[in-house]
């Protein structure tokens, strides 16, 4: 059962069409609200979405996302709309509250709604959330991975299926507009500069991430290797008795989960955590096996254990988990060289985690830098690099960083920026690689200068690799 009677006849403006705006508009309309959707663009996709909503009785205004409709009593925004948008300034001037789709979904929860185990961070959110859902499922719990992961929270909150607990991925955008959510437990996986053009500063970005801890009931899970995540826990206003739980790739201290002799172990949710630890799984149960993915598994395990999941379910869930495409995904092995697609590494923090997973790398990188700097990334990876192939609009930034910090590394700079450049990049990487090396697509950049999205970029990489494989080559 959901709450929602207070929305009948309420004049609500939904800012933005798309993956969150359309479900929000439908949900509000179904509750009897008088909904107007505004969107700044009026392309073919937006017109089709508008027609679908208008057929239901929703008013849609395309081409004008700045003007607040007269009589608006509440604004529900899609996550991507910047806080500086004129629409929100107009709402503030009129005394109208602005919330996001996640906040709305939280408010629509019924009195017996499933608690949320929430995950955020600069990188690893989707993988960790899906790992968590796999572990909860292995424990026999009715669950779903929802939120920023691509499954609308409205489908769960307003749907007929009952859940015991939800694994909820939340982006910094969503958290900015969700002041009222209070998860059972939550994790911030890591913090690195990203989306600063939206948030305005690193401090604002971190503050929005930290909202996920506010009101936590049982556990605030942080990364012991990232002091900023622990600082966010210290600043959070939580319920009495809520604990700070760390995860680490080292041997865990008390109230941490960590790694000992190839085992994932728990010194947080055991009766005698001062003197003992509970084995949860082997590192080999984590696939793909890479340091940052083991960290993801530990964070997922910590949230599951906070909910009372037994150790065996952690092991079984991790063994059952299969990662999404384009996340350190081995495409093939040819002449002793592994070809790995990590197209999802769209920023420097993600690329560094990917590069760290391999000893000898021929690196395919480049795209839209989004204001990023590459010196720290290149300096950290210099000893691992056997070559670099650069593509995309901002490749010069990476080339210059390589010249400063890894001048010994041979570099192929591909000027072409059409999608066919990926075949040329793979061909160049083959020339640089030797047996035992890994050709790694970890661009450290966004994809939209050359590709529709990171999925297309990864697909074209895989196609280019498979195109040169003999029939007897190993394929994954």
matplotlib code that plots the C-alpha trace (Angstrom):
import matplotlib.pyplot as plt

x = [0.0, 1.4, 0.8, -0.4, -3.8, -2.3, -1.4, -5.0, -5.6, -2.1, -0.6, 2.8, 5.4, 7.7, 11.0, 12.3, 11.1, 13.1, 13.9, 12.9, 10.6, 8.1, 7.6, 7.3, 4.6, 2.7, 2.9, 1.6, -1.1, -2.2, -2.5, -4.8, -2.3, -2.7, 0.6, 2.5, 5.8, 8.3, 11.3, 13.8, 14.2, 11.6, 13.3, 11.8, 12.2, 10.7, 7.7, 7.0, 7.2, 5.0, 2.4, 2.3, 1.8, -0.8, -2.8, -3.1, -4.2, -0.8, 0.0, 3.4, 5.3, 8.3, 10.9, 10.4, 12.1, 12.7, 9.2, 7.3, 3.7, 1.2, -0.2, 2.5, 2.5, 5.3, 8.2, 9.6, 12.8, 14.7, 18.2, 20.2, 18.7, 21.2, 20.3, 21.1, 18.3, 16.0, 13.0, 14.2, 15.0, 11.4, 10.1, 12.2, 10.8, 7.3, 7.9, 7.4, 9.3, 11.6, 12.3, 13.6, 12.1, 13.8, 12.4, 9.0, 9.2, 10.3, 7.3, 5.0, 6.1, 3.5, 3.7, 4.9, 7.3, 10.5, 13.6, 16.4, 20.0, 21.5, 24.7, 26.5, 30.1, 32.0, 32.6, 31.3, 27.7, 25.9, 28.2, 27.9, 24.1, 23.7, 26.1, 24.0, 20.8, 22.4, 23.4, 20.0, 18.4, 20.7, 19.5, 15.9, 14.8, 12.4, 14.4, 15.2, 18.1, 16.5, 17.1, 20.0, 20.6, 17.8, 14.8, 12.3, 11.6, 8.0, 7.6, 8.5, 6.8, 3.5, 3.6, 1.7, 4.7, 5.8, 9.5, 11.5, 14.3, 15.5, 19.1, 19.0, 21.7, 21.7, 23.6, 24.9, 22.2, 19.5, 20.8, 20.9, 17.2, 16.3, 16.6, 14.1, 15.2, 16.3, 17.9, 18.2, 21.9, 24.0, 27.5, 29.7, 32.2, 34.7, 34.9, 36.8, 36.2, 33.3, 30.3, 31.8, 30.3, 26.9, 27.6, 29.9, 32.7, 34.2, 32.8, 29.3, 29.7, 30.9, 28.1, 25.5, 27.0, 27.0, 23.2, 22.9, 24.0, 21.5, 19.0, 20.6, 19.4, 21.9, 25.1, 27.0, 29.5, 32.6, 35.8, 38.8, 41.1, 39.2, 39.2, 36.7, 34.0, 34.7, 34.5, 31.0, 30.0, 31.3, 29.2, 26.0, 23.0, 22.0, 19.7, 21.0, 22.9, 23.8, 27.4, 30.3, 31.4, 34.6, 35.7, 39.3, 41.5, 43.8, 43.3, 40.2, 40.3, 37.4, 34.1, 35.5, 35.2, 38.4, 40.7, 42.9, 44.8, 42.5, 39.3, 36.7, 36.1, 33.8, 35.0, 31.9, 28.8, 30.2, 29.5, 33.2, 34.5, 37.5, 39.0, 37.3, 36.2, 33.7, 34.7, 32.3, 33.8, 36.9, 38.3, 38.0, 34.2, 34.4, 34.1, 35.8, 38.6, 40.2, 41.0, 38.3, 35.8, 36.8, 36.1, 32.7, 32.0, 33.0, 30.7, 27.8, 28.6, 28.7, 25.2, 23.8, 25.3, 23.9, 20.5, 21.2, 22.1, 24.1, 27.7, 26.8, 24.4, 27.3, 29.3, 26.4, 25.3, 28.8, 29.2, 25.9, 26.6, 27.4, 28.7, 27.1, 28.8, 31.7, 33.0, 36.5, 35.0, 37.5, 36.6, 39.2, 42.8, 44.9, 48.6, 48.8, 47.4, 44.1, 41.7, 39.5, 36.6, 36.1, 34.4, 32.4, 35.6, 34.4, 36.5, 40.1, 39.2, 37.5, 40.4, 42.9, 41.1, 41.0, 44.7, 45.7, 44.1, 46.7, 50.5, 51.3, 48.9, 48.5, 46.0, 43.3, 42.1, 40.5, 37.2, 35.6, 37.6, 34.8, 37.4, 39.5, 43.3, 45.4, 48.7, 48.0, 46.4, 49.4, 52.0, 50.4, 50.2, 53.5, 55.3, 52.5, 52.1, 53.6, 51.9, 49.0, 46.6, 44.7, 41.4, 38.7, 38.4, 40.5, 43.2, 45.9, 45.4, 46.4, 49.2, 50.7, 50.4, 52.1, 55.0, 55.4, 55.1, 55.8, 58.0, 59.3, 55.8, 55.2, 52.0, 49.8, 47.7, 44.7, 43.3, 40.2, 37.1, 34.6, 33.3, 35.6, 38.5, 38.0, 39.1, 42.2, 42.8, 42.6, 45.0, 47.5, 47.2, 47.9, 51.2, 52.3, 51.3, 53.3, 52.4, 51.4, 50.1, 46.5, 45.0, 42.7, 39.9, 39.6, 39.1, 39.0, 36.7, 33.1, 32.1, 29.7, 32.3, 32.5, 29.9, 26.3, 27.3, 29.9, 27.9, 28.4, 32.1, 32.6, 30.6, 32.7, 35.9, 34.6, 33.6, 37.1, 38.8, 36.6, 37.1, 40.8, 40.4, 41.1, 38.4, 40.6, 41.1, 39.8, 36.6, 34.7]
y = [0.0, 3.5, 6.9, 9.4, 10.9, 14.3, 14.6, 14.6, 17.8, 19.1, 21.2, 19.5, 20.5, 17.8, 19.1, 16.9, 14.0, 10.8, 7.8, 9.6, 12.4, 10.2, 7.6, 10.5, 12.2, 8.9, 8.2, 11.6, 11.5, 8.1, 9.7, 12.4, 15.2, 17.9, 17.4, 19.6, 18.4, 21.0, 20.2, 22.5, 20.5, 19.3, 16.6, 13.5, 11.5, 14.2, 14.6, 10.9, 10.9, 14.0, 12.3, 9.3, 11.5, 13.7, 10.7, 10.1, 13.6, 15.1, 18.6, 18.8, 21.9, 21.3, 23.9, 25.9, 24.5, 27.9, 29.2, 28.0, 27.1, 29.3, 27.8, 25.3, 23.9, 21.4, 20.8, 17.3, 17.4, 14.9, 14.3, 15.9, 19.4, 21.7, 23.5, 26.8, 26.3, 29.3, 27.1, 26.5, 30.1, 30.9, 28.1, 29.5, 33.0, 31.6, 29.6, 26.3, 23.2, 21.4, 17.7, 14.9, 11.6, 9.6, 11.9, 11.6, 7.8, 7.8, 9.9, 7.6, 4.6, 2.9, 2.3, -1.3, -0.4, -2.4, -0.7, 0.7, -0.4, 2.4, 2.7, 5.7, 6.7, 8.1, 4.6, 1.1, 1.9, -0.3, -3.3, -3.0, -2.6, -5.6, -7.7, -6.6, -7.7, -11.1, -11.6, -10.7, -13.0, -15.8, -15.2, -15.9, -12.3, -10.7, -7.8, -5.8, -3.5, -0.1, 3.6, 5.0, 1.5, 1.9, 0.4, 3.1, 3.3, 4.1, 0.7, -0.8, 1.7, 1.8, -1.8, -4.8, -7.0, -7.0, -6.8, -7.5, -5.1, -3.0, -2.5, 1.2, 2.9, 6.7, 9.2, 12.5, 14.3, 12.2, 12.7, 16.5, 16.5, 13.9, 15.6, 13.3, 9.8, 7.7, 4.4, 1.4, 1.4, 3.0, 3.0, 5.6, 3.6, 6.3, 10.0, 11.5, 14.7, 14.2, 16.2, 19.3, 21.4, 20.4, 20.6, 23.6, 22.3, 19.2, 20.2, 20.4, 17.1, 15.4, 16.9, 15.6, 12.1, 12.4, 12.9, 9.1, 8.6, 10.9, 9.1, 5.7, 3.2, 0.4, 1.0, 3.7, 1.8, 3.7, 3.0, 2.7, 3.6, 6.9, 9.2, 11.5, 8.7, 8.3, 12.1, 12.0, 9.4, 11.5, 14.5, 12.5, 12.8, 9.2, 7.3, 6.4, 3.1, 3.3, 2.1, 3.2, 0.1, 0.2, -2.0, -2.5, -4.6, -5.2, -7.2, -5.7, -3.9, -4.2, -3.1, -3.6, -6.1, -7.0, -9.5, -12.1, -14.8, -14.7, -14.7, -11.9, -11.7, -9.8, -8.3, -6.0, -8.2, -11.0, -11.4, -11.1, -8.7, -7.8, -11.3, -13.1, -12.8, -14.6, -16.0, -14.8, -15.9, -16.4, -13.6, -16.0, -15.9, -12.3, -12.0, -10.3, -10.6, -7.1, -5.1, -2.5, -5.2, -7.0, -3.6, -3.5, -7.0, -6.1, -3.0, -5.1, -7.7, -5.1, -3.8, -7.3, -8.2, -5.0, -6.4, -9.7, -11.8, -15.0, -15.5, -18.4, -16.1, -13.6, -16.4, -17.8, -14.4, -13.4, -16.7, -16.2, -12.5, -11.7, -8.2, -5.9, -5.5, -3.1, -3.4, -5.0, -7.6, -9.9, -10.1, -12.5, -13.8, -13.7, -14.7, -14.5, -11.0, -10.3, -7.8, -6.2, -3.8, -1.4, 1.3, 2.1, 3.7, 7.2, 9.2, 9.1, 7.4, 4.5, 4.2, 4.1, 1.2, -0.6, 0.0, -1.2, -4.6, -5.6, -5.7, -4.9, -2.7, -1.3, 1.4, 2.7, 6.0, 9.3, 11.0, 13.9, 14.9, 16.8, 19.1, 16.2, 16.3, 13.2, 13.7, 11.8, 8.9, 8.6, 8.9, 6.1, 3.8, 4.7, 1.5, -0.7, 0.9, -0.9, 1.5, 3.8, 4.4, 7.7, 8.6, 11.3, 15.0, 15.5, 13.0, 15.7, 16.1, 12.5, 12.7, 15.6, 13.8, 10.8, 13.0, 14.4, 11.3, 8.3, 9.5, 6.0, 4.7, 4.5, 6.5, 6.2, 9.3, 8.7, 11.9, 10.4, 10.8, 8.7, 5.4, 3.5, 4.8, 2.0, -0.6, 1.4, 1.7, -2.1, -2.6, -0.2, -1.8, -5.2, -3.9, -2.6, -5.6, -8.7, -12.0, -11.4, -7.9, -6.7, -4.4, -2.4, 0.0, 2.2, 5.6, 7.8, 10.0, 10.3, 8.8, 11.3, 13.0, 9.8, 7.4, 7.3, 6.2, 4.0, 0.9, 1.6, 2.4, -1.0, -2.9, -1.5, -2.4, -5.9, -6.1, -4.9, -7.5, -10.3, -9.3, -10.2, -13.5, -16.8, -19.4, -21.2, -18.1, -18.1, -16.0, -15.0]
z = [0.0, -0.9, 0.4, -2.2, -1.4, -0.8, -4.5, -5.8, -7.7, -6.7, -9.5, -10.1, -12.7, -13.8, -15.1, -18.0, -20.1, -20.3, -18.1, -14.8, -15.9, -17.8, -15.0, -12.5, -14.6, -15.0, -11.3, -10.3, -12.9, -11.6, -8.1, -9.4, -9.6, -12.3, -14.1, -16.5, -18.0, -19.2, -21.4, -23.0, -26.2, -28.7, -30.7, -32.2, -29.1, -26.9, -29.2, -29.1, -25.2, -25.1, -27.3, -25.0, -21.9, -23.6, -24.5, -20.7, -20.0, -19.0, -20.3, -22.0, -22.9, -25.2, -26.0, -22.8, -19.7, -18.0, -17.3, -14.2, -15.2, -13.4, -10.2, -9.7, -6.2, -6.4, -8.9, -9.4, -11.4, -13.4, -11.9, -14.7, -14.4, -12.8, -9.6, -11.3, -13.9, -14.2, -13.6, -10.0, -9.4, -10.4, -8.1, -5.2, -5.8, -5.7, -2.6, -4.4, -3.2, -5.7, -5.2, -7.3, -8.5, -5.8, -3.1, -4.6, -4.6, -1.0, 0.0, -1.9, 0.1, 2.2, 6.0, 5.4, 2.6, 2.1, 3.6, 1.4, 1.3, -0.7, -2.7, -4.1, -5.1, -8.0, -9.5, -8.9, -7.9, -10.4, -9.9, -6.1, -6.2, -8.4, -6.2, -3.2, -4.9, -5.8, -2.2, -0.8, -3.4, -2.3, 1.3, 0.1, 0.3, -2.1, -3.6, -6.7, -7.8, -8.5, -8.9, -11.0, -12.2, -14.8, -13.0, -11.9, -8.2, -9.1, -10.6, -7.2, -4.9, -6.9, -8.1, -6.8, -5.9, -2.3, -1.4, 1.8, 1.0, -1.9, -3.3, -4.4, -6.5, -6.1, -8.1, -6.7, -8.9, -7.3, -3.8, -4.3, -4.8, -2.1, 1.3, 3.0, 2.3, 5.3, 4.2, 6.5, 5.7, 3.0, 1.4, -0.2, -2.2, -3.1, -4.0, -6.9, -8.9, -11.3, -12.5, -11.0, -13.7, -12.3, -8.6, -8.7, -6.6, -5.1, -1.7, -3.0, -4.9, -1.7, 0.4, -2.0, -1.9, 1.9, 2.0, 1.6, 5.2, 6.8, 8.9, 8.5, 11.0, 11.2, 9.3, 7.4, 5.2, 4.1, 2.2, 4.7, 1.9, 1.1, 4.2, 2.6, 2.8, 6.5, 7.0, 5.4, 8.0, 10.8, 9.6, 9.1, 11.3, 11.9, 14.2, 17.6, 17.5, 13.8, 13.3, 11.1, 9.1, 7.0, 4.1, 3.1, 0.8, 3.7, 6.9, 8.6, 11.9, 14.3, 12.7, 9.2, 6.4, 4.6, 3.0, 4.7, 2.8, -0.2, 1.9, 2.3, 6.1, 8.4, 11.7, 12.0, 12.2, 14.5, 18.2, 19.3, 16.7, 18.9, 18.7, 15.8, 12.1, 10.0, 6.6, 3.9, 0.6, -1.4, -3.5, -6.4, -5.9, -7.2, -10.9, -12.7, -10.1, -9.8, -6.7, -7.2, -7.8, -4.6, -2.9, -4.5, -3.2, 0.4, 0.3, -0.9, 1.7, 4.5, 3.5, 3.3, 6.7, 8.2, 7.1, 8.8, 5.8, 6.8, 5.6, 3.3, 1.3, 0.7, -0.9, -2.9, -4.1, -5.3, -7.1, -8.9, -9.8, -13.4, -14.2, -16.8, -20.1, -20.6, -17.1, -17.2, -19.5, -21.3, -24.9, -26.2, -25.9, -29.1, -29.3, -25.5, -25.3, -23.4, -24.9, -22.1, -22.5, -19.7, -21.7, -18.6, -17.2, -18.2, -15.7, -14.4, -11.1, -12.9, -15.4, -12.6, -10.9, -14.2, -15.0, -11.5, -12.2, -14.9, -14.8, -18.4, -20.4, -23.9, -23.1, -25.4, -24.0, -24.9, -25.6, -23.8, -20.7, -19.0, -17.4, -16.1, -15.7, -16.4, -14.7, -11.5, -13.5, -15.9, -13.2, -11.2, -14.2, -15.9, -14.9, -16.2, -19.6, -22.6, -25.1, -25.5, -28.4, -28.1, -29.6, -29.3, -29.0, -25.9, -26.6, -26.6, -22.8, -22.3, -24.8, -22.9, -19.6, -21.1, -22.3, -18.9, -16.8, -19.0, -21.9, -22.5, -23.5, -27.2, -28.2, -31.3, -31.7, -34.0, -35.5, -37.0, -34.8, -36.6, -35.1, -37.5, -35.4, -33.0, -35.5, -36.2, -32.4, -32.0, -34.9, -33.5, -30.0, -31.5, -32.9, -29.5, -27.5, -26.7, -25.1, -21.5, -22.1, -21.8, -24.4, -22.2, -23.3, -20.3, -21.9, -18.7, -20.8, -21.8, -25.2, -26.8, -29.1, -31.2, -30.0, -28.9, -25.4, -23.6, -24.6, -28.3, -27.7, -26.0, -28.6, -31.4, -29.5, -29.1, -32.8, -33.8, -31.7, -32.9, -36.5, -36.3, -34.4, -36.1, -35.6, -33.0, -30.8, -27.3, -26.9, -23.8]

ax = plt.figure().add_subplot(projection="3d")
ax.plot(x, y, z, "-o")
ax.set_aspect("equal")
plt.show()
